[in-house]
């Protein structure tokens, strides 16, 4: 949409901010907010141009991506470790929706997304009613086909007819976001539609990476149930994913009811972990009475859509017991290796961070392990904490030998095991793209007595995840308490 280049000085910063402000205003959004964020990005880039020998030019581009305006700043200073604190504060205030910072091998890239008016336009339910579970079956014929962008409003209406405002995936209440994701290829789906174009049933998938998708969003209008529509749509969706050479699918069965866990297991999936306190409090019709009092926790299931190539895993010791549980329950061709005394890795790794203000969700994505892994993740976590994050995931490359050694102390940062995902990234050489996911949670109020498990193996894995999360989360408090007691002792001795 637009591109500007300027020097990292006061005049250049003013030019970049003005250009971003004008572009956003022309797109119908809040130009002042974008201008303020771009100014913060430019100031941070100038601070990292501290040596004097770097190229001090800043490159700003802006484009409309679906229902959001995206501002991207490139600079050639010291490696970026995350969005600057000033930008994170603006995210927390709702000025922007998400921010990401990374290096791409040639420059630092800071990307911030802003909501356009359509981004927050929800379904209008004035003329809609929730269809009761015991509604009379409809004889109307339906057609099975791919979900199209123009179907987005009909899909949202179908979600409302089934669940009112209680569906746990709130993105499906925003038709413009659905349409934008379909147009960009971030989402695909299969639907059963009536002659009038109303959606009777849906099953979809969201791309988490080029090789892995999360499937779900499965809804069927009560009047069209018991026809096998969901099963047929699921088969069509899986066939499309296999044609697209997707390697694996993930699902997130709820932990408050065993049905979705059982379905995943019956279809050959492996439960690979649990994401604790990951989502906003939700209401599940027929499962929980009213809205939950705490954030929601989910189990995680993985199914390979193509045979996995053999690979070696290098898992840090604290996470190895859970990894072994997962491997024991799967048929993946994976072997665990022990940590090396002198890992062969660069001094500096490759890492990116993303923060989404909607769900107060942070993501730290480690692409290459470096000797600075602990320092970089510590910095990223501190930024997330200050920005009000409720939940942070750290993705780690599980096929890189250095991880078992350099990552051995990550649990001391409050990171517990979350999941182990094979072939999550595109394979490169001996790196099969497997990812170890760890998690930090702000509140340790996870209560497993409220969970219901499909099998004893699922129970053992989830309870191990909960136990480690509690231990990892309390370590910082224990260290602070011990330091306070030591200070008391030394004060008495000095007296």
C-alpha positions as CSV (number, residue, x, y, z in Angstrom):
1,X,0.0,0.0,0.0
2,X,2.8,2.4,0.8
3,X,6.6,2.3,1.5
4,X,8.9,5.0,3.0
5,X,12.6,5.1,3.8
6,X,14.1,7.7,6.2
7,X,17.1,8.1,8.5
8,X,16.9,7.2,12.2
9,X,16.8,10.8,13.4
10,X,14.1,13.2,14.5
11,X,13.2,14.3,11.0
12,X,13.1,10.8,9.7
13,X,10.9,9.6,12.6
14,X,8.5,12.4,12.0
15,X,8.2,11.5,8.3
16,X,7.6,7.8,9.0
17,X,4.9,8.6,11.6
18,X,3.2,11.0,9.4
19,X,3.1,8.6,6.4
20,X,1.7,5.8,8.6
21,X,-0.9,8.1,10.1
22,X,-2.1,9.2,6.6
23,X,-2.2,5.7,5.2
24,X,-4.3,4.4,8.2
25,X,-6.6,7.3,8.0
26,X,-7.2,6.7,4.3
27,X,-8.0,3.1,5.2
28,X,-10.7,4.3,7.6
29,X,-8.9,3.5,10.9
30,X,-7.3,5.4,13.8
31,X,-4.4,7.2,12.2
32,X,-3.2,8.8,15.4
33,X,-2.7,5.5,17.1
34,X,-0.6,4.1,14.2
35,X,1.5,7.3,14.1
36,X,2.2,6.9,17.8
37,X,3.2,3.3,17.5
38,X,5.5,3.9,14.5
39,X,7.2,6.7,16.4
40,X,7.9,4.2,19.3
41,X,9.3,1.7,16.8
42,X,11.6,4.2,15.2
43,X,12.9,5.4,18.6
44,X,13.6,1.9,19.6
45,X,15.5,1.2,16.3
46,X,17.5,4.4,16.9
47,X,18.5,3.2,20.3
48,X,19.8,-0.1,18.9
49,X,21.9,1.8,16.3
50,X,24.4,2.4,19.0
51,X,27.7,1.4,17.3
52,X,27.8,4.2,14.7
53,X,28.9,1.9,11.9
54,X,25.5,0.4,11.1
55,X,23.2,1.5,8.3
56,X,20.9,4.0,10.0
57,X,18.1,3.9,7.4
58,X,14.7,2.8,8.4
59,X,12.3,1.2,6.0
60,X,8.5,1.4,6.8
61,X,5.8,-0.3,4.8
62,X,2.1,-0.5,5.4
63,X,-0.6,-2.6,4.0
64,X,-4.2,-3.7,4.6
65,X,-4.3,-7.4,5.5
66,X,-7.8,-8.6,5.8
67,X,-9.5,-6.6,8.5
68,X,-6.3,-5.2,9.9
69,X,-3.7,-2.5,8.9
70,X,-0.2,-3.8,9.2
71,X,2.8,-1.5,9.8
72,X,6.2,-3.1,9.3
73,X,9.5,-1.4,10.2
74,X,12.9,-2.7,9.1
75,X,16.2,-1.6,10.7
76,X,19.8,-2.7,10.6
77,X,20.8,-2.1,14.3
78,X,21.5,-4.6,17.0
79,X,19.2,-7.7,16.9
80,X,15.7,-7.0,18.1
81,X,14.6,-9.2,21.0
82,X,10.9,-8.2,21.1
83,X,8.5,-5.3,20.5
84,X,9.7,-2.3,22.5
85,X,8.0,-1.6,25.9
86,X,6.3,1.5,24.6
87,X,4.5,-0.5,21.9
88,X,3.5,-3.3,24.3
89,X,2.0,-0.6,26.6
90,X,0.0,0.7,23.6
91,X,-1.2,-2.9,22.9
92,X,-2.3,-3.2,26.5
93,X,-4.3,0.0,26.0
94,X,-6.0,-1.3,22.9
95,X,-4.3,1.0,20.4
96,X,-3.1,-2.0,18.4
97,X,-4.2,-5.7,18.3
98,X,-0.8,-7.6,18.0
99,X,2.9,-7.0,17.6
100,X,5.7,-9.2,16.4
101,X,9.5,-8.7,16.3
102,X,12.1,-10.9,14.7
103,X,15.2,-11.0,12.5
104,X,15.1,-12.4,9.0
105,X,18.8,-12.8,8.3
106,X,19.1,-9.4,6.6
107,X,17.5,-6.9,9.0
108,X,15.3,-6.6,12.1
109,X,11.6,-6.7,11.4
110,X,9.0,-5.2,13.7
111,X,5.4,-5.7,12.7
112,X,2.3,-4.2,14.4
113,X,-1.3,-4.9,13.5
114,X,-4.2,-2.4,13.9
115,X,-7.9,-3.1,13.7
116,X,-9.9,-1.6,10.9
117,X,-13.6,-0.9,11.5
118,X,-14.6,-4.3,10.0
119,X,-12.3,-6.1,12.4
120,X,-14.6,-5.5,15.3
121,X,-17.9,-5.9,13.4
122,X,-19.8,-8.7,15.0
123,X,-22.8,-10.7,14.0
124,X,-26.1,-8.9,14.4
125,X,-28.4,-11.4,16.1
126,X,-31.5,-9.2,16.2
127,X,-33.5,-11.5,13.9
128,X,-31.9,-14.8,15.0
129,X,-33.0,-17.4,17.6
130,X,-31.1,-20.2,19.1
131,X,-32.5,-23.5,17.8
132,X,-33.3,-25.9,20.7
133,X,-31.6,-29.3,20.8
134,X,-34.9,-31.1,20.4
135,X,-35.9,-29.2,17.3
136,X,-37.8,-31.2,14.7
137,X,-35.6,-32.5,11.9
138,X,-35.6,-30.5,8.7
139,X,-36.3,-32.4,5.4
140,X,-34.4,-29.7,3.4
141,X,-31.7,-30.9,1.1
142,X,-28.2,-29.6,1.5
143,X,-25.1,-29.4,-0.8
144,X,-21.6,-30.2,0.4
145,X,-18.9,-27.9,-0.8
146,X,-15.9,-25.7,0.1
147,X,-16.5,-22.8,2.4
148,X,-16.2,-19.5,0.5
149,X,-15.6,-15.9,1.7
150,X,-19.2,-15.0,0.9
151,X,-20.4,-17.8,3.2
152,X,-18.9,-16.1,6.3
153,X,-22.1,-14.3,7.5
154,X,-24.1,-17.6,7.0
155,X,-21.4,-19.5,9.1
156,X,-21.7,-17.0,11.9
157,X,-25.5,-17.3,11.9
158,X,-25.2,-21.1,12.1
159,X,-22.8,-20.8,15.1
160,X,-25.3,-18.5,16.8
161,X,-28.3,-20.8,16.0
162,X,-26.4,-23.6,17.7
163,X,-24.7,-21.9,20.7
164,X,-26.0,-18.4,21.1
165,X,-23.1,-16.3,22.4
166,X,-21.4,-19.2,24.2
167,X,-19.3,-20.7,21.5
168,X,-15.7,-21.0,22.8
169,X,-14.0,-19.8,19.6
170,X,-15.1,-16.1,19.5
171,X,-13.5,-15.4,16.1
172,X,-16.4,-17.2,14.4
173,X,-18.7,-14.3,15.6
174,X,-16.8,-11.9,13.2
175,X,-17.8,-12.6,9.6
176,X,-15.3,-10.1,8.1
177,X,-12.4,-11.9,9.9
178,X,-13.6,-15.2,8.6
179,X,-13.8,-13.9,5.0
180,X,-10.4,-12.3,5.3
181,X,-8.8,-15.5,6.6
182,X,-10.4,-17.5,3.8
183,X,-9.1,-15.1,1.2
184,X,-5.6,-15.1,2.6
185,X,-5.5,-18.9,2.8
186,X,-5.0,-18.9,6.6
187,X,-8.3,-20.8,7.0
188,X,-10.1,-23.4,4.9
189,X,-13.4,-25.2,5.5
190,X,-16.1,-27.5,4.3
191,X,-19.8,-26.7,4.6
192,X,-23.3,-28.2,4.0
193,X,-25.5,-25.4,2.7
194,X,-29.2,-25.2,1.9
195,X,-30.7,-23.9,-1.3
196,X,-31.0,-20.4,0.3
197,X,-27.3,-20.4,1.2
198,X,-27.7,-21.0,4.9
199,X,-25.0,-23.1,6.5
200,X,-26.3,-26.3,8.1
201,X,-23.0,-27.8,9.1
202,X,-19.3,-26.8,9.0
203,X,-15.8,-28.2,9.7
204,X,-12.7,-26.1,9.2
205,X,-9.0,-25.8,9.6
206,X,-6.6,-22.9,10.5
207,X,-3.0,-23.0,9.4
208,X,-0.6,-22.8,12.3
209,X,2.4,-23.3,10.0
210,X,2.9,-24.5,6.4
211,X,3.0,-28.1,7.6
212,X,0.4,-28.1,10.5
213,X,-3.2,-27.1,10.9
214,X,-5.6,-26.9,13.8
215,X,-9.0,-28.4,12.8
216,X,-12.3,-27.6,14.5
217,X,-15.1,-25.0,14.4
218,X,-17.4,-28.0,13.9
219,X,-21.0,-27.0,14.2
220,X,-24.2,-28.6,13.0
221,X,-27.7,-27.0,13.2
222,X,-29.8,-29.3,15.5
223,X,-32.4,-29.6,12.7
224,X,-29.8,-31.2,10.4
225,X,-28.2,-33.6,12.8
226,X,-28.2,-37.4,12.5
227,X,-27.5,-37.2,8.8
228,X,-23.8,-37.8,9.1
229,X,-23.0,-34.3,7.8
230,X,-20.1,-33.6,10.2
231,X,-18.5,-36.9,9.4
232,X,-18.8,-36.3,5.6
233,X,-17.4,-32.8,5.9
234,X,-14.5,-34.0,8.1
235,X,-13.6,-36.6,5.4
236,X,-13.7,-33.9,2.7
237,X,-11.6,-31.5,4.8
238,X,-8.9,-34.2,5.5
239,X,-8.7,-35.1,1.8
240,X,-8.1,-31.4,1.0
241,X,-5.4,-31.2,3.6
242,X,-3.6,-34.3,2.3
243,X,-3.8,-32.9,-1.3
244,X,-2.1,-29.7,0.1
245,X,0.6,-31.9,1.6
246,X,-0.1,-30.8,5.1
247,X,1.9,-33.1,7.5
248,X,-0.3,-33.0,10.6
249,X,-3.4,-31.8,12.3
250,X,-3.9,-30.6,15.8
251,X,-7.0,-30.5,17.9
252,X,-7.6,-29.0,21.3
253,X,-10.2,-31.2,23.1
254,X,-11.7,-29.6,26.2
255,X,-10.7,-30.9,29.6
256,X,-14.2,-30.5,31.2
257,X,-15.7,-33.3,29.2
258,X,-14.2,-36.5,27.7
259,X,-16.2,-36.7,24.5
260,X,-13.9,-34.7,22.3
261,X,-10.8,-36.4,23.8
262,X,-12.4,-39.8,23.0
263,X,-13.2,-38.8,19.4
264,X,-9.6,-37.7,18.8
265,X,-8.2,-41.0,20.3
266,X,-10.7,-43.1,18.3
267,X,-9.5,-41.4,15.1
268,X,-5.9,-42.4,15.9
269,X,-4.7,-39.1,17.4
270,X,-2.1,-38.9,20.2
271,X,-2.7,-36.6,23.2
272,X,0.5,-34.6,23.3
273,X,0.0,-32.3,26.2
274,X,-2.2,-29.6,27.7
275,X,-2.4,-25.8,27.5
276,X,-3.3,-24.5,31.0
277,X,-5.3,-21.3,31.5
278,X,-4.9,-20.5,27.8
279,X,-8.2,-19.0,26.9
280,X,-10.6,-16.5,28.3
281,X,-13.3,-17.9,30.6
282,X,-15.9,-19.6,28.4
283,X,-19.3,-21.2,28.7
284,X,-19.8,-24.7,27.2
285,X,-23.5,-25.4,26.5
286,X,-24.4,-28.7,28.1
287,X,-21.1,-29.1,29.9
288,X,-20.5,-26.1,32.2
289,X,-23.2,-24.1,34.0
290,X,-22.7,-20.5,33.1
291,X,-19.4,-18.9,32.3
292,X,-16.3,-20.4,33.9
293,X,-14.8,-18.5,36.8
294,X,-11.2,-18.9,35.5
295,X,-9.4,-19.1,32.2
296,X,-10.0,-22.3,30.2
297,X,-7.5,-25.2,29.9
298,X,-7.4,-27.5,26.9
299,X,-5.7,-30.8,26.0
300,X,-3.8,-31.1,22.8
301,X,-4.1,-33.9,20.2
302,X,-1.9,-34.6,17.1
303,X,-2.6,-36.8,14.1
304,X,-0.1,-37.3,11.3
305,X,-1.6,-37.0,7.9
306,X,1.5,-38.4,6.2
307,X,4.1,-40.9,7.4
308,X,6.6,-39.1,9.6
309,X,10.3,-39.4,8.7
310,X,12.6,-40.8,11.4
311,X,14.2,-38.1,13.6
312,X,16.1,-37.6,16.9
313,X,14.8,-35.5,19.7
314,X,17.0,-33.5,22.2
315,X,14.6,-32.7,25.1
316,X,15.9,-30.8,28.2
317,X,15.8,-33.0,31.2
318,X,12.9,-31.4,33.1
319,X,10.6,-32.0,30.1
320,X,11.8,-35.5,29.2
321,X,9.3,-37.4,31.4
322,X,6.3,-35.9,29.6
323,X,8.0,-36.3,26.2
324,X,8.5,-40.0,27.0
325,X,4.8,-40.3,27.9
326,X,3.8,-38.8,24.6
327,X,6.2,-41.0,22.6
328,X,5.0,-44.2,24.4
329,X,1.4,-43.4,23.4
330,X,2.4,-42.8,19.7
331,X,3.9,-44.7,16.8
332,X,6.1,-41.9,15.7
333,X,9.6,-42.9,14.5
334,X,11.4,-40.7,17.2
335,X,14.3,-41.4,19.4
336,X,15.5,-39.4,22.5
337,X,19.1,-38.5,22.9
338,X,21.0,-37.4,26.0
339,X,22.4,-33.9,26.4
340,X,25.8,-33.2,25.1
341,X,28.5,-31.7,27.3
342,X,29.7,-29.2,24.7
343,X,26.8,-28.4,22.4
344,X,27.7,-27.1,18.9
345,X,25.6,-24.0,18.5
346,X,26.2,-20.3,17.7
347,X,26.6,-17.6,20.3
348,X,23.3,-15.9,19.2
349,X,20.1,-17.8,18.4
350,X,17.2,-16.7,16.1
351,X,14.1,-15.8,18.0
352,X,10.9,-13.9,17.4
353,X,8.2,-12.7,19.8
354,X,4.5,-12.0,19.3
355,X,1.9,-10.5,21.7
356,X,-1.8,-10.5,21.1
357,X,-3.8,-8.1,23.2
358,X,-7.2,-9.8,22.6
359,X,-6.4,-12.9,24.7
360,X,-3.4,-11.5,26.5
361,X,-1.4,-14.3,24.7
362,X,2.3,-14.1,24.2
363,X,4.4,-16.3,21.8
364,X,8.2,-16.7,21.8
365,X,9.3,-18.7,18.8
366,X,12.9,-20.0,18.8
367,X,14.0,-21.0,15.3
368,X,17.7,-21.5,16.1
369,X,19.1,-22.3,19.6
370,X,22.0,-20.2,20.6
371,X,24.1,-19.9,23.8
372,X,22.1,-16.8,24.7
373,X,18.8,-18.8,24.8
374,X,18.2,-18.3,28.5
375,X,19.0,-14.5,28.3
376,X,16.8,-14.0,25.3
377,X,13.8,-15.9,26.6
378,X,14.2,-14.1,30.0
379,X,14.0,-10.7,28.3
380,X,11.0,-11.8,26.2
381,X,9.2,-13.1,29.2
382,X,9.8,-9.9,31.2
383,X,8.4,-7.9,28.3
384,X,5.3,-10.1,28.2
385,X,4.8,-9.9,32.0
386,X,5.0,-6.1,31.9
387,X,2.5,-5.9,29.0
388,X,-0.1,-7.9,31.0
389,X,0.2,-11.3,29.4
390,X,-1.9,-14.0,31.1
391,X,-0.4,-16.9,29.1
392,X,2.9,-17.3,27.1
393,X,4.1,-20.1,24.9
394,X,7.7,-20.7,24.0
395,X,8.3,-22.9,21.0
396,X,11.7,-24.7,20.9
397,X,13.3,-26.6,18.0
398,X,13.4,-30.2,19.4
399,X,15.7,-31.7,16.8
400,X,18.6,-29.4,17.5
401,X,21.2,-31.1,19.7
402,X,22.0,-28.0,21.7
403,X,18.5,-27.7,23.1
404,X,18.9,-30.5,25.6
405,X,21.9,-28.7,27.1
406,X,21.3,-25.0,26.7
407,X,17.6,-25.3,27.5
408,X,18.0,-27.4,30.7
409,X,17.4,-24.4,33.0
410,X,14.3,-23.0,31.3
411,X,12.0,-24.5,33.9
412,X,13.7,-22.1,36.4
413,X,12.1,-19.2,34.3
414,X,8.7,-20.6,35.2
415,X,8.3,-22.5,31.9
416,X,6.5,-25.9,32.2
417,X,5.9,-28.5,29.6
418,X,3.0,-27.9,27.2
419,X,3.2,-30.2,24.2
420,X,5.5,-32.0,21.7
421,X,4.5,-31.5,18.1
422,X,6.2,-33.4,15.3
423,X,6.8,-31.8,11.9
424,X,5.4,-28.5,13.0
425,X,7.9,-26.6,10.8
426,X,9.1,-27.5,7.4
427,X,12.0,-30.0,7.6
428,X,15.5,-28.5,6.9
429,X,18.4,-31.0,6.8
430,X,18.5,-33.1,10.0
431,X,16.0,-30.8,11.6
432,X,12.6,-32.5,11.1
433,X,10.7,-29.5,12.3
434,X,9.6,-31.0,15.6
435,X,8.7,-28.4,18.3
436,X,8.7,-28.7,22.1
437,X,6.2,-26.2,23.4
438,X,6.6,-24.8,27.0
439,X,4.2,-22.5,28.8
440,X,4.2,-19.8,31.4
441,X,0.9,-19.0,33.1
442,X,0.2,-15.9,35.2
443,X,-2.2,-17.5,37.6
444,X,-1.4,-20.9,39.1
445,X,-5.1,-21.6,40.0
446,X,-5.4,-24.6,37.7
447,X,-7.7,-27.1,39.4
448,X,-7.4,-30.6,37.9
449,X,-10.3,-31.9,40.1
450,X,-12.6,-30.2,37.6
451,X,-11.0,-32.1,34.6
452,X,-12.5,-35.2,33.1
453,X,-10.2,-37.6,31.2
454,X,-10.9,-40.1,28.5
455,X,-8.2,-42.6,29.6
456,X,-5.8,-43.1,32.4
457,X,-2.9,-42.3,30.1
458,X,-4.4,-38.9,29.3
459,X,-4.9,-38.3,33.0
460,X,-1.3,-39.2,33.8
461,X,0.0,-36.8,31.2
462,X,-2.2,-33.9,32.0
463,X,-1.6,-34.2,35.8
464,X,2.1,-34.3,35.2
465,X,1.8,-31.1,33.1
466,X,-0.2,-29.4,35.9
467,X,2.2,-30.5,38.6
468,X,5.2,-29.1,36.7
469,X,3.5,-25.8,35.9
470,X,2.8,-25.3,39.6
471,X,6.4,-26.2,40.6
472,X,7.9,-24.0,37.9
473,X,5.6,-21.1,38.7
474,X,6.4,-21.1,42.4
475,X,10.1,-21.3,42.0
476,X,10.5,-17.6,41.6
477,X,8.5,-16.9,44.7
478,X,10.6,-19.4,46.7
479,X,13.8,-17.8,45.6
480,X,12.5,-14.4,46.6
481,X,11.4,-15.7,50.0
482,X,14.8,-17.3,50.6
483,X,16.6,-14.1,49.6
484,X,14.4,-12.1,52.0
485,X,15.3,-14.5,54.8
486,X,19.0,-14.3,54.0
487,X,18.7,-10.5,54.2
488,X,17.1,-10.8,57.6
489,X,20.0,-13.0,58.9
490,X,22.7,-10.8,57.5
491,X,21.0,-7.7,59.0
492,X,21.0,-9.3,62.4
493,X,24.7,-10.3,62.0
494,X,25.7,-6.8,61.0
495,X,23.9,-5.4,64.0
